Amino acid sequence: MKQDFTSVQNIYIICGKTDMRKGIDGLATLIQDSFKLDPYSDSIFLFSGTSKDRYKCLYFDGDGFAILYKRLDNGKLQWPKDEKEVRNLSQKELRWLLEGLSLQQPKAITKSAKGVF
């Protein structure tokens, strides 16, 4: 099952540590009860545990939930630590996170506002 998630409306990262023993029902309940988000929305939800070398991705595709579990062979993710926070990521920030980079890239060129000449 290879999915293209580039058109997904929202990408949420659940910051801090999540109990990685949780399955689909446990993660969907966490999304709904703790963060007041709709697990059935057109959204990807990302979770990581203590070791930061694995993550889970939960997605509702219209007829059921899909869960992706990945364990990295080499390296760790720079997962945000704030336990009570959920962030909405851009596609670029998701790519940075999954490549092992920080979500804040101080040397990245950012979009500029319109200037006056």
PDB file as gemmi writes it, atoms N, CA and C in Angstrom:
CRYST1    1.000    1.000    1.000  90.00  90.00  90.00 P 1                      
ATOM      1  N   MET A   1       0.837  -1.175   0.000  1.00  0.00           N  
ATOM      2  CA  MET A   1       0.000   0.000   0.000  1.00  0.00           C  
ATOM      3  C   MET A   1       0.884   1.242   0.000  1.00  0.00           C  
ATOM      4  N   LYS A   2       0.967   1.879  -1.119  1.00  0.00           N  
ATOM      5  CA  LYS A   2       1.706   3.122  -1.203  1.00  0.00           C  
ATOM      6  C   LYS A   2       0.707   4.237  -1.461  1.00  0.00           C  
ATOM      7  N   GLN A   3       0.704   5.214  -0.579  1.00  0.00           N  
ATOM      8  CA  GLN A   3      -0.259   6.301  -0.675  1.00  0.00           C  
ATOM      9  C   GLN A   3       0.476   7.610  -0.935  1.00  0.00           C  
ATOM     10  N   ASP A   4      -0.184   8.510  -1.628  1.00  0.00           N  
ATOM     11  CA  ASP A   4       0.342   9.856  -1.842  1.00  0.00           C  
ATOM     12  C   ASP A   4      -0.372  10.784  -0.868  1.00  0.00           C  
ATOM     13  N   PHE A   5       0.351  11.264   0.125  1.00  0.00           N  
ATOM     14  CA  PHE A   5      -0.235  12.108   1.147  1.00  0.00           C  
ATOM     15  C   PHE A   5       0.031  13.594   0.898  1.00  0.00           C  
ATOM     16  N   THR A   6       0.493  13.950  -0.287  1.00  0.00           N  
ATOM     17  CA  THR A   6       0.806  15.361  -0.543  1.00  0.00           C  
ATOM     18  C   THR A   6      -0.432  16.233  -0.649  1.00  0.00           C  
ATOM     19  N   SER A   7      -1.598  15.643  -0.863  1.00  0.00           N  
ATOM     20  CA  SER A   7      -2.816  16.445  -0.968  1.00  0.00           C  
ATOM     21  C   SER A   7      -3.648  16.419   0.315  1.00  0.00           C  
ATOM     22  N   VAL A   8      -3.131  15.831   1.376  1.00  0.00           N  
ATOM     23  CA  VAL A   8      -3.850  15.776   2.645  1.00  0.00           C  
ATOM     24  C   VAL A   8      -3.982  17.189   3.201  1.00  0.00           C  
ATOM     25  N   GLN A   9      -5.150  17.495   3.735  1.00  0.00           N  
ATOM     26  CA  GLN A   9      -5.440  18.846   4.208  1.00  0.00           C  
ATOM     27  C   GLN A   9      -4.563  19.260   5.388  1.00  0.00           C  
ATOM     28  N   ASN A  10      -4.392  18.393   6.384  1.00  0.00           N  
ATOM     29  CA  ASN A  10      -3.617  18.720   7.581  1.00  0.00           C  
ATOM     30  C   ASN A  10      -2.653  17.601   7.926  1.00  0.00           C  
ATOM     31  N   ILE A  11      -1.483  18.004   8.428  1.00  0.00           N  
ATOM     32  CA  ILE A  11      -0.502  17.068   8.961  1.00  0.00           C  
ATOM     33  C   ILE A  11      -0.262  17.494  10.398  1.00  0.00           C  
ATOM     34  N   TYR A  12      -0.691  16.666  11.336  1.00  0.00           N  
ATOM     35  CA  TYR A  12      -0.540  16.988  12.751  1.00  0.00           C  
ATOM     36  C   TYR A  12       0.545  16.119  13.362  1.00  0.00           C  
ATOM     37  N   ILE A  13       1.403  16.738  14.158  1.00  0.00           N  
ATOM     38  CA  ILE A  13       2.388  15.993  14.933  1.00  0.00           C  
ATOM     39  C   ILE A  13       1.990  16.117  16.395  1.00  0.00           C  
ATOM     40  N   ILE A  14       1.853  14.974  17.045  1.00  0.00           N  
ATOM     41  CA  ILE A  14       1.558  14.942  18.462  1.00  0.00           C  
ATOM     42  C   ILE A  14       2.906  14.984  19.171  1.00  0.00           C  
ATOM     43  N   CYS A  15       3.213  16.128  19.765  1.00  0.00           N  
ATOM     44  CA  CYS A  15       4.536  16.346  20.369  1.00  0.00           C  
ATOM     45  C   CYS A  15       4.673  15.523  21.650  1.00  0.00           C  
ATOM     46  N   GLY A  16       5.898  15.372  22.091  1.00  0.00           N  
ATOM     47  CA  GLY A  16       6.163  14.605  23.300  1.00  0.00           C  
ATOM     48  C   GLY A  16       6.109  13.111  23.032  1.00  0.00           C  
ATOM     49  N   LYS A  17       6.016  12.351  24.116  1.00  0.00           N  
ATOM     50  CA  LYS A  17       6.046  10.891  24.027  1.00  0.00           C  
ATOM     51  C   LYS A  17       4.633  10.326  23.990  1.00  0.00           C  
ATOM     52  N   THR A  18       4.422   9.377  23.108  1.00  0.00           N  
ATOM     53  CA  THR A  18       3.166   8.636  23.036  1.00  0.00           C  
ATOM     54  C   THR A  18       3.488   7.176  23.320  1.00  0.00           C  
ATOM     55  N   ASP A  19       2.596   6.510  24.028  1.00  0.00           N  
ATOM     56  CA  ASP A  19       2.753   5.086  24.296  1.00  0.00           C  
ATOM     57  C   ASP A  19       2.619   4.347  22.963  1.00  0.00           C  
ATOM     58  N   MET A  20       3.719   3.825  22.463  1.00  0.00           N  
ATOM     59  CA  MET A  20       3.734   3.198  21.142  1.00  0.00           C  
ATOM     60  C   MET A  20       3.057   1.819  21.127  1.00  0.00           C  
ATOM     61  N   ARG A  21       2.567   1.366  22.272  1.00  0.00           N  
ATOM     62  CA  ARG A  21       1.792   0.123  22.298  1.00  0.00           C  
ATOM     63  C   ARG A  21       0.360   0.366  21.829  1.00  0.00           C  
ATOM     64  N   LYS A  22      -0.043   1.630  21.751  1.00  0.00           N  
ATOM     65  CA  LYS A  22      -1.408   1.951  21.322  1.00  0.00           C  
ATOM     66  C   LYS A  22      -1.612   1.585  19.859  1.00  0.00           C  
ATOM     67  N   GLY A  23      -2.782   1.082  19.577  1.00  0.00           N  
ATOM     68  CA  GLY A  23      -3.162   0.755  18.206  1.00  0.00           C  
ATOM     69  C   GLY A  23      -4.067   1.851  17.647  1.00  0.00           C  
ATOM     70  N   ILE A  24      -4.798   1.521  16.610  1.00  0.00           N  
ATOM     71  CA  ILE A  24      -5.662   2.486  15.936  1.00  0.00           C  
ATOM     72  C   ILE A  24      -6.679   3.092  16.898  1.00  0.00           C  
ATOM     73  N   ASP A  25      -7.390   2.265  17.646  1.00  0.00           N  
ATOM     74  CA  ASP A  25      -8.427   2.780  18.541  1.00  0.00           C  
ATOM     75  C   ASP A  25      -7.841   3.685  19.626  1.00  0.00           C  
ATOM     76  N   GLY A  26      -6.725   3.279  20.216  1.00  0.00           N  
ATOM     77  CA  GLY A  26      -6.092   4.078  21.270  1.00  0.00           C  
ATOM     78  C   GLY A  26      -5.586   5.418  20.757  1.00  0.00           C  
ATOM     79  N   LEU A  27      -4.996   5.419  19.560  1.00  0.00           N  
ATOM     80  CA  LEU A  27      -4.488   6.668  18.993  1.00  0.00           C  
ATOM     81  C   LEU A  27      -5.635   7.590  18.574  1.00  0.00           C  
ATOM     82  N   ALA A  28      -6.689   7.020  17.998  1.00  0.00           N  
ATOM     83  CA  ALA A  28      -7.849   7.832  17.606  1.00  0.00           C  
ATOM     84  C   ALA A  28      -8.516   8.446  18.834  1.00  0.00           C  
ATOM     85  N   THR A  29      -8.608   7.697  19.922  1.00  0.00           N  
ATOM     86  CA  THR A  29      -9.169   8.218  21.167  1.00  0.00           C  
ATOM     87  C   THR A  29      -8.306   9.343  21.717  1.00  0.00           C  
ATOM     88  N   LEU A  30      -6.985   9.184  21.660  1.00  0.00           N  
ATOM     89  CA  LEU A  30      -6.063  10.232  22.115  1.00  0.00           C  
ATOM     90  C   LEU A  30      -6.270  11.518  21.307  1.00  0.00           C  
ATOM     91  N   ILE A  31      -6.390  11.388  20.008  1.00  0.00           N  
ATOM     92  CA  ILE A  31      -6.609  12.544  19.131  1.00  0.00           C  
ATOM     93  C   ILE A  31      -7.898  13.260  19.506  1.00  0.00           C  
ATOM     94  N   GLN A  32      -8.947  12.481  19.703  1.00  0.00           N  
ATOM     95  CA  GLN A  32     -10.270  13.035  19.970  1.00  0.00           C  
ATOM     96  C   GLN A  32     -10.376  13.616  21.380  1.00  0.00           C  
ATOM     97  N   ASP A  33      -9.955  12.879  22.388  1.00  0.00           N  
ATOM     98  CA  ASP A  33     -10.159  13.289  23.776  1.00  0.00           C  
ATOM     99  C   ASP A  33      -9.122  14.287  24.281  1.00  0.00           C  
ATOM    100  N   SER A  34      -7.862  14.069  23.991  1.00  0.00           N  
ATOM    101  CA  SER A  34      -6.810  14.931  24.529  1.00  0.00           C  
ATOM    102  C   SER A  34      -6.582  16.197  23.719  1.00  0.00           C  
ATOM    103  N   PHE A  35      -6.764  16.108  22.403  1.00  0.00           N  
ATOM    104  CA  PHE A  35      -6.439  17.250  21.551  1.00  0.00           C  
ATOM    105  C   PHE A  35      -7.647  17.851  20.835  1.00  0.00           C  
ATOM    106  N   LYS A  36      -8.832  17.270  21.076  1.00  0.00           N  
ATOM    107  CA  LYS A  36     -10.089  17.791  20.516  1.00  0.00           C  
ATOM    108  C   LYS A  36     -10.043  17.945  18.994  1.00  0.00           C  
ATOM    109  N   LEU A  37      -9.405  16.986  18.331  1.00  0.00           N  
ATOM    110  CA  LEU A  37      -9.345  16.958  16.871  1.00  0.00           C  
ATOM    111  C   LEU A  37     -10.176  15.783  16.372  1.00  0.00           C  
ATOM    112  N   ASP A  38     -10.554  15.836  15.099  1.00  0.00           N  
ATOM    113  CA  ASP A  38     -11.382  14.802  14.504  1.00  0.00           C  
ATOM    114  C   ASP A  38     -10.506  13.786  13.772  1.00  0.00           C  
ATOM    115  N   PRO A  39     -10.396  12.553  14.286  1.00  0.00           N  
ATOM    116  CA  PRO A  39      -9.561  11.555  13.614  1.00  0.00           C  
ATOM    117  C   PRO A  39     -10.092  11.155  12.235  1.00  0.00           C  
ATOM    118  N   TYR A  40     -11.359  11.466  11.939  1.00  0.00           N  
ATOM    119  CA  TYR A  40     -11.960  11.145  10.645  1.00  0.00           C  
ATOM    120  C   TYR A  40     -11.735  12.240   9.601  1.00  0.00           C  
ATOM    121  N   SER A  41     -11.100  13.325   9.982  1.00  0.00           N  
ATOM    122  CA  SER A  41     -10.855  14.422   9.041  1.00  0.00           C  
ATOM    123  C   SER A  41      -9.770  14.027   8.038  1.00  0.00           C  
ATOM    124  N   ASP A  42      -9.626  14.824   7.008  1.00  0.00           N  
ATOM    125  CA  ASP A  42      -8.593  14.579   5.990  1.00  0.00           C  
ATOM    126  C   ASP A  42      -7.247  15.022   6.552  1.00  0.00           C  
ATOM    127  N   SER A  43      -6.729  14.233   7.483  1.00  0.00           N  
ATOM    128  CA  SER A  43      -5.523  14.597   8.220  1.00  0.00           C  
ATOM    129  C   SER A  43      -4.653  13.381   8.472  1.00  0.00           C  
ATOM    130  N   ILE A  44      -3.369  13.635   8.585  1.00  0.00           N  
ATOM    131  CA  ILE A  44      -2.399  12.638   9.025  1.00  0.00           C  
ATOM    132  C   ILE A  44      -2.011  13.017  10.447  1.00  0.00           C  
ATOM    133  N   PHE A  45      -1.927  12.031  11.326  1.00  0.00           N  
ATOM    134  CA  PHE A  45      -1.525  12.254  12.709  1.00  0.00           C  
ATOM    135  C   PHE A  45      -0.254  11.445  12.966  1.00  0.00           C  
ATOM    136  N   LEU A  46       0.785  12.101  13.448  1.00  0.00           N  
ATOM    137  CA  LEU A  46       2.080  11.458  13.687  1.00  0.00           C  
ATOM    138  C   LEU A  46       2.358  11.353  15.183  1.00  0.00           C  
ATOM    139  N   PHE A  47       2.898  10.214  15.598  1.00  0.00           N  
ATOM    140  CA  PHE A  47       3.206   9.936  17.002  1.00  0.00           C  
ATOM    141  C   PHE A  47       4.597   9.326  17.107  1.00  0.00           C  
ATOM    142  N   SER A  48       5.282   9.600  18.216  1.00  0.00           N  
ATOM    143  CA  SER A  48       6.562   8.955  18.488  1.00  0.00           C  
ATOM    144  C   SER A  48       6.651   8.644  19.976  1.00  0.00           C  
ATOM    145  N   GLY A  49       7.467   7.666  20.307  1.00  0.00           N  
ATOM    146  CA  GLY A  49       7.651   7.258  21.697  1.00  0.00           C  
ATOM    147  C   GLY A  49       8.901   7.869  22.302  1.00  0.00           C  
ATOM    148  N   THR A  50       9.446   7.177  23.276  1.00  0.00           N  
ATOM    149  CA  THR A  50      10.612   7.663  24.016  1.00  0.00           C  
ATOM    150  C   THR A  50      11.891   7.617  23.193  1.00  0.00           C  
ATOM    151  N   SER A  51      12.098   6.561  22.436  1.00  0.00           N  
ATOM    152  CA  SER A  51      13.393   6.351  21.779  1.00  0.00           C  
ATOM    153  C   SER A  51      13.625   7.228  20.554  1.00  0.00           C  
ATOM    154  N   LYS A  52      12.586   7.797  19.971  1.00  0.00           N  
ATOM    155  CA  LYS A  52      12.665   8.708  18.814  1.00  0.00           C  
ATOM    156  C   LYS A  52      13.260   8.060  17.565  1.00  0.00           C  
ATOM    157  N   ASP A  53      13.355   6.728  17.547  1.00  0.00           N  
ATOM    158  CA  ASP A  53      13.829   6.053  16.337  1.00  0.00           C  
ATOM    159  C   ASP A  53      12.678   5.351  15.616  1.00  0.00           C  
ATOM    160  N   ARG A  54      11.449   5.627  16.053  1.00  0.00           N  
ATOM    161  CA  ARG A  54      10.270   5.043  15.417  1.00  0.00           C  
ATOM    162  C   ARG A  54       9.094   6.003  15.550  1.00  0.00           C  
ATOM    163  N   TYR A  55       8.178   5.873  14.598  1.00  0.00           N  
ATOM    164  CA  TYR A  55       6.980   6.703  14.653  1.00  0.00           C  
ATOM    165  C   TYR A  55       5.807   5.950  14.051  1.00  0.00           C  
ATOM    166  N   LYS A  56       4.610   6.419  14.387  1.00  0.00           N  
ATOM    167  CA  LYS A  56       3.379   5.898  13.818  1.00  0.00           C  
ATOM    168  C   LYS A  56       2.650   7.032  13.135  1.00  0.00           C  
ATOM    169  N   CYS A  57       1.956   6.690  12.077  1.00  0.00           N  
ATOM    170  CA  CYS A  57       1.161   7.633  11.305  1.00  0.00           C  
ATOM    171  C   CYS A  57      -0.244   7.056  11.199  1.00  0.00           C  
ATOM    172  N   LEU A  58      -1.244   7.829  11.608  1.00  0.00           N  
ATOM    173  CA  LEU A  58      -2.635   7.392  11.546  1.00  0.00           C  
ATOM    174  C   LEU A  58      -3.376   8.242  10.521  1.00  0.00           C  
ATOM    175  N   TYR A  59      -4.162   7.577   9.669  1.00  0.00           N  
ATOM    176  CA  TYR A  59      -4.883   8.271   8.601  1.00  0.00           C  
ATOM    177  C   TYR A  59      -6.204   7.554   8.314  1.00  0.00           C  
ATOM    178  N   PHE A  60      -7.285   8.324   8.183  1.00  0.00           N  
ATOM    179  CA  PHE A  60      -8.578   7.770   7.779  1.00  0.00           C  
ATOM    180  C   PHE A  60      -8.738   8.022   6.293  1.00  0.00           C  
ATOM    181  N   ASP A  61      -8.885   6.958   5.493  1.00  0.00           N  
ATOM    182  CA  ASP A  61      -8.904   7.113   4.034  1.00  0.00           C  
ATOM    183  C   ASP A  61     -10.304   7.097   3.429  1.00  0.00           C  
ATOM    184  N   GLY A  62     -11.328   7.196   4.261  1.00  0.00           N  
ATOM    185  CA  GLY A  62     -12.692   7.243   3.753  1.00  0.00           C  
ATOM    186  C   GLY A  62     -13.503   6.010   4.091  1.00  0.00           C  
ATOM    187  N   ASP A  63     -12.846   4.853   4.148  1.00  0.00           N  
ATOM    188  CA  ASP A  63     -13.574   3.641   4.514  1.00  0.00           C  
ATOM    189  C   ASP A  63     -12.951   2.898   5.689  1.00  0.00           C  
ATOM    190  N   GLY A  64     -11.889   3.446   6.235  1.00  0.00           N  
ATOM    191  CA  GLY A  64     -11.249   2.831   7.392  1.00  0.00           C  
ATOM    192  C   GLY A  64      -9.953   3.533   7.738  1.00  0.00           C  
ATOM    193  N   PHE A  65      -9.396   3.163   8.878  1.00  0.00           N  
ATOM    194  CA  PHE A  65      -8.143   3.751   9.334  1.00  0.00           C  
ATOM    195  C   PHE A  65      -6.959   2.930   8.831  1.00  0.00           C  
ATOM    196  N   ALA A  66      -5.914   3.634   8.489  1.00  0.00           N  
ATOM    197  CA  ALA A  66      -4.643   3.002   8.131  1.00  0.00           C  
ATOM    198  C   ALA A  66      -3.608   3.480   9.140  1.00  0.00           C  
ATOM    199  N   ILE A  67      -2.727   2.583   9.524  1.00  0.00           N  
ATOM    200  CA  ILE A  67      -1.650   2.958  10.437  1.00  0.00           C  
ATOM    201  C   ILE A  67      -0.333   2.523   9.809  1.00  0.00           C  
ATOM    202  N   LEU A  68       0.613   3.427   9.831  1.00  0.00           N  
ATOM    203  CA  LEU A  68       1.957   3.148   9.345  1.00  0.00           C  
ATOM    204  C   LEU A  68       2.878   3.185  10.555  1.00  0.00           C  
ATOM    205  N   TYR A  69       3.700   2.183  10.689  1.00  0.00           N  
ATOM    206  CA  TYR A  69       4.675   2.120  11.780  1.00  0.00           C  
ATOM    207  C   TYR A  69       6.040   1.984  11.154  1.00  0.00           C  
ATOM    208  N   LYS A  70       6.930   2.904  11.479  1.00  0.00           N  
ATOM    209  CA  LYS A  70       8.269   2.845  10.905  1.00  0.00           C  
ATOM    210  C   LYS A  70       9.310   2.904  12.015  1.00  0.00           C  
ATOM    211  N   ARG A  71      10.300   2.015  11.906  1.00  0.00           N  
ATOM    212  CA  ARG A  71      11.451   2.011  12.807  1.00  0.00           C  
ATOM    213  C   ARG A  71      12.683   2.309  11.968  1.00  0.00           C  
ATOM    214  N   LEU A  72      13.399   3.350  12.359  1.00  0.00           N  
ATOM    215  CA  LEU A  72      14.602   3.727  11.623  1.00  0.00           C  
ATOM    216  C   LEU A  72      15.754   2.793  11.977  1.00  0.00           C  
ATOM    217  N   ASP A  73      16.519   2.380  10.999  1.00  0.00           N  
ATOM    218  CA  ASP A  73      17.692   1.547  11.253  1.00  0.00           C  
ATOM    219  C   ASP A  73      18.865   2.365  11.752  1.00  0.00           C  
ATOM    220  N   ASN A  74      18.927   3.619  11.323  1.00  0.00           N  
ATOM    221  CA  ASN A  74      20.080   4.448  11.660  1.00  0.00           C  
ATOM    222  C   ASN A  74      19.609   5.873  11.907  1.00  0.00           C  
ATOM    223  N   GLY A  75      19.810   6.372  13.111  1.00  0.00           N  
ATOM    224  CA  GLY A  75      19.458   7.751  13.419  1.00  0.00           C  
ATOM    225  C   GLY A  75      18.187   7.873  14.242  1.00  0.00           C  
ATOM    226  N   LYS A  76      17.912   9.113  14.630  1.00  0.00           N  
ATOM    227  CA  LYS A  76      16.743   9.422  15.450  1.00  0.00           C  
ATOM    228  C   LYS A  76      16.059  10.656  14.891  1.00  0.00           C  
ATOM    229  N   LEU A  77      14.778  10.769  15.191  1.00  0.00           N  
ATOM    230  CA  LEU A  77      14.005  11.928  14.790  1.00  0.00           C  
ATOM    231  C   LEU A  77      14.179  13.043  15.808  1.00  0.00           C  
ATOM    232  N   GLN A  78      14.124  14.270  15.363  1.00  0.00           N  
ATOM    233  CA  GLN A  78      14.174  15.410  16.277  1.00  0.00           C  
ATOM    234  C   GLN A  78      12.738  15.810  16.594  1.00  0.00           C  
ATOM    235  N   TRP A  79      12.109  14.996  17.440  1.00  0.00           N  
ATOM    236  CA  TRP A  79      10.695  15.145  17.766  1.00  0.00           C  
ATOM    237  C   TRP A  79      10.514  16.229  18.809  1.00  0.00           C  
ATOM    238  N   PRO A  80       9.583  17.170  18.624  1.00  0.00           N  
ATOM    239  CA  PRO A  80       9.320  18.196  19.636  1.00  0.00           C  
ATOM    240  C   PRO A  80       8.920  17.558  20.962  1.00  0.00           C  
ATOM    241  N   LYS A  81       9.328  18.176  22.072  1.00  0.00           N  
ATOM    242  CA  LYS A  81       9.185  17.555  23.383  1.00  0.00           C  
ATOM    243  C   LYS A  81       7.951  17.978  24.175  1.00  0.00           C  
ATOM    244  N   ASP A  82       7.261  19.034  23.815  1.00  0.00           N  
ATOM    245  CA  ASP A  82       6.144  19.551  24.603  1.00  0.00           C  
ATOM    246  C   ASP A  82       4.984  18.561  24.618  1.00  0.00           C  
ATOM    247  N   GLU A  83       4.778  17.904  25.760  1.00  0.00           N  
ATOM    248  CA  GLU A  83       3.807  16.814  25.906  1.00  0.00           C  
ATOM    249  C   GLU A  83       2.374  17.210  25.573  1.00  0.00           C  
ATOM    250  N   LYS A  84       1.984  18.423  25.829  1.00  0.00           N  
ATOM    251  CA  LYS A  84       0.590  18.830  25.679  1.00  0.00           C  
ATOM    252  C   LYS A  84       0.317  19.546  24.367  1.00  0.00           C  
ATOM    253  N   GLU A  85       1.259  19.510  23.441  1.00  0.00           N  
ATOM    254  CA  GLU A  85       1.129  20.291  22.220  1.00  0.00           C  
ATOM    255  C   GLU A  85       0.893  19.401  21.002  1.00  0.00           C  
ATOM    256  N   VAL A  86       0.110  19.913  20.101  1.00  0.00           N  
ATOM    257  CA  VAL A  86      -0.059  19.314  18.785  1.00  0.00           C  
ATOM    258  C   VAL A  86       0.228  20.438  17.789  1.00  0.00           C  
ATOM    259  N   ARG A  87       0.982  20.145  16.758  1.00  0.00           N  
ATOM    260  CA  ARG A  87       1.339  21.155  15.757  1.00  0.00           C  
ATOM    261  C   ARG A  87       0.822  20.740  14.390  1.00  0.00           C  
ATOM    262  N   ASN A  88       0.468  21.736  13.611  1.00  0.00           N  
ATOM    263  CA  ASN A  88       0.066  21.513  12.225  1.00  0.00           C  
ATOM    264  C   ASN A  88       1.297  21.785  11.366  1.00  0.00           C  
ATOM    265  N   LEU A  89       1.772  20.786  10.648  1.00  0.00           N  
ATOM    266  CA  LEU A  89       2.998  20.906   9.871  1.00  0.00           C  
ATOM    267  C   LEU A  89       2.707  21.164   8.397  1.00  0.00           C  
ATOM    268  N   SER A  90       3.647  21.807   7.755  1.00  0.00           N  
ATOM    269  CA  SER A  90       3.609  21.927   6.297  1.00  0.00           C  
ATOM    270  C   SER A  90       4.274  20.687   5.700  1.00  0.00           C  
ATOM    271  N   GLN A  91       4.111  20.487   4.403  1.00  0.00           N  
ATOM    272  CA  GLN A  91       4.780  19.369   3.728  1.00  0.00           C  
ATOM    273  C   GLN A  91       6.295  19.481   3.886  1.00  0.00           C  
ATOM    274  N   LYS A  92       6.812  20.702   3.843  1.00  0.00           N  
ATOM    275  CA  LYS A  92       8.254  20.929   3.979  1.00  0.00           C  
ATOM    276  C   LYS A  92       8.732  20.543   5.377  1.00  0.00           C  
ATOM    277  N   GLU A  93       7.984  20.942   6.410  1.00  0.00           N  
ATOM    278  CA  GLU A  93       8.364  20.590   7.782  1.00  0.00           C  
ATOM    279  C   GLU A  93       8.287  19.084   8.005  1.00  0.00           C  
ATOM    280  N   LEU A  94       7.295  18.436   7.403  1.00  0.00           N  
ATOM    281  CA  LEU A  94       7.199  16.974   7.500  1.00  0.00           C  
ATOM    282  C   LEU A  94       8.431  16.326   6.881  1.00  0.00           C  
ATOM    283  N   ARG A  95       8.833  16.795   5.718  1.00  0.00           N  
ATOM    284  CA  ARG A  95      10.030  16.249   5.062  1.00  0.00           C  
ATOM    285  C   ARG A  95      11.258  16.449   5.944  1.00  0.00           C  
ATOM    286  N   TRP A  96      11.406  17.637   6.530  1.00  0.00           N  
ATOM    287  CA  TRP A  96      12.542  17.890   7.425  1.00  0.00           C  
ATOM    288  C   TRP A  96      12.532  16.908   8.598  1.00  0.00           C  
ATOM    289  N   LEU A  97      11.373  16.765   9.238  1.00  0.00           N  
ATOM    290  CA  LEU A  97      11.253  15.883  10.397  1.00  0.00           C  
ATOM    291  C   LEU A  97      11.648  14.453  10.042  1.00  0.00           C  
ATOM    292  N   LEU A  98      11.114  13.936   8.933  1.00  0.00           N  
ATOM    293  CA  LEU A  98      11.366  12.546   8.563  1.00  0.00           C  
ATOM    294  C   LEU A  98      12.761  12.320   7.998  1.00  0.00           C  
ATOM    295  N   GLU A  99      13.463  13.408   7.682  1.00  0.00           N  
ATOM    296  CA  GLU A  99      14.866  13.307   7.263  1.00  0.00           C  
ATOM    297  C   GLU A  99      15.815  13.477   8.449  1.00  0.00           C  
ATOM    298  N   GLY A 100      15.261  13.621   9.664  1.00  0.00           N  
ATOM    299  CA  GLY A 100      16.085  13.746  10.862  1.00  0.00           C  
ATOM    300  C   GLY A 100      16.475  15.167  11.200  1.00  0.00           C  
ATOM    301  N   LEU A 101      15.899  16.131  10.518  1.00  0.00           N  
ATOM    302  CA  LEU A 101      16.218  17.536  10.767  1.00  0.00           C  
ATOM    303  C   LEU A 101      15.231  18.128  11.767  1.00  0.00           C  
ATOM    304  N   SER A 102      15.596  19.272  12.311  1.00  0.00           N  
ATOM    305  CA  SER A 102      14.721  19.995  13.222  1.00  0.00           C  
ATOM    306  C   SER A 102      13.602  20.671  12.434  1.00  0.00           C  
ATOM    307  N   LEU A 103      12.460  20.858  13.077  1.00  0.00           N  
ATOM    308  CA  LEU A 103      11.355  21.559  12.416  1.00  0.00           C  
ATOM    309  C   LEU A 103      11.685  23.024  12.178  1.00  0.00           C  
ATOM    310  N   GLN A 104      12.558  23.586  12.989  1.00  0.00           N  
ATOM    311  CA  GLN A 104      12.998  24.956  12.786  1.00  0.00           C  
ATOM    312  C   GLN A 104      14.373  24.923  12.132  1.00  0.00           C  
ATOM    313  N   GLN A 105      14.437  25.416  10.922  1.00  0.00           N  
ATOM    314  CA  GLN A 105      15.694  25.466  10.184  1.00  0.00           C  
ATOM    315  C   GLN A 105      16.134  26.930  10.096  1.00  0.00           C  
ATOM    316  N   PRO A 106      17.011  27.369  10.991  1.00  0.00           N  
ATOM    317  CA  PRO A 106      17.377  28.791  11.024  1.00  0.00           C  
ATOM    318  C   PRO A 106      18.085  29.269   9.760  1.00  0.00           C  
ATOM    319  N   LYS A 107      18.689  28.381   9.005  1.00  0.00           N  
ATOM    320  CA  LYS A 107      19.399  28.792   7.803  1.00  0.00           C  
ATOM    321  C   LYS A 107      18.594  28.588   6.532  1.00  0.00           C  
ATOM    322  N   ALA A 108      17.383  28.057   6.672  1.00  0.00           N  
ATOM    323  CA  ALA A 108      16.543  27.855   5.490  1.00  0.00           C  
ATOM    324  C   ALA A 108      16.068  29.209   4.968  1.00  0.00           C  
ATOM    325  N   ILE A 109      15.967  29.321   3.672  1.00  0.00           N  
ATOM    326  CA  ILE A 109      15.463  30.552   3.079  1.00  0.00           C  
ATOM    327  C   ILE A 109      13.948  30.534   3.206  1.00  0.00           C  
ATOM    328  N   THR A 110      13.417  31.563   3.838  1.00  0.00           N  
ATOM    329  CA  THR A 110      11.977  31.627   4.047  1.00  0.00           C  
ATOM    330  C   THR A 110      11.324  32.528   3.003  1.00  0.00           C  
ATOM    331  N   LYS A 111      10.042  32.355   2.829  1.00  0.00           N  
ATOM    332  CA  LYS A 111       9.304  33.197   1.899  1.00  0.00           C  
ATOM    333  C   LYS A 111       9.283  34.611   2.434  1.00  0.00           C  
ATOM    334  N   SER A 112       9.383  35.570   1.553  1.00  0.00           N  
ATOM    335  CA  SER A 112       9.367  36.964   1.981  1.00  0.00           C  
ATOM    336  C   SER A 112       8.038  37.609   1.633  1.00  0.00           C  
ATOM    337  N   ALA A 113       7.755  38.662   2.357  1.00  0.00           N  
ATOM    338  CA  ALA A 113       6.559  39.454   2.081  1.00  0.00           C  
ATOM    339  C   ALA A 113       6.833  40.354   0.892  1.00  0.00           C  
ATOM    340  N   LYS A 114       5.784  40.860   0.313  1.00  0.00           N  
ATOM    341  CA  LYS A 114       5.967  41.787  -0.804  1.00  0.00           C  
ATOM    342  C   LYS A 114       6.720  43.014  -0.323  1.00  0.00           C  
ATOM    343  N   GLY A 115       7.686  43.409  -1.097  1.00  0.00           N  
ATOM    344  CA  GLY A 115       8.460  44.593  -0.769  1.00  0.00           C  
ATOM    345  C   GLY A 115       7.975  45.810  -1.533  1.00  0.00           C  
ATOM    346  N   VAL A 116       8.478  46.944  -1.128  1.00  0.00           N  
ATOM    347  CA  VAL A 116       8.153  48.189  -1.808  1.00  0.00           C  
ATOM    348  C   VAL A 116       9.435  48.694  -2.443  1.00  0.00           C  
ATOM    349  N   PHE A 117       9.364  49.011  -3.716  1.00  0.00           N  
ATOM    350  CA  PHE A 117      10.550  49.502  -4.414  1.00  0.00           C  
ATOM    351  C   PHE A 117      10.462  50.974  -4.688  1.00  0.00           C  
TER     352      PHE A 117                                                      
END                                                                             
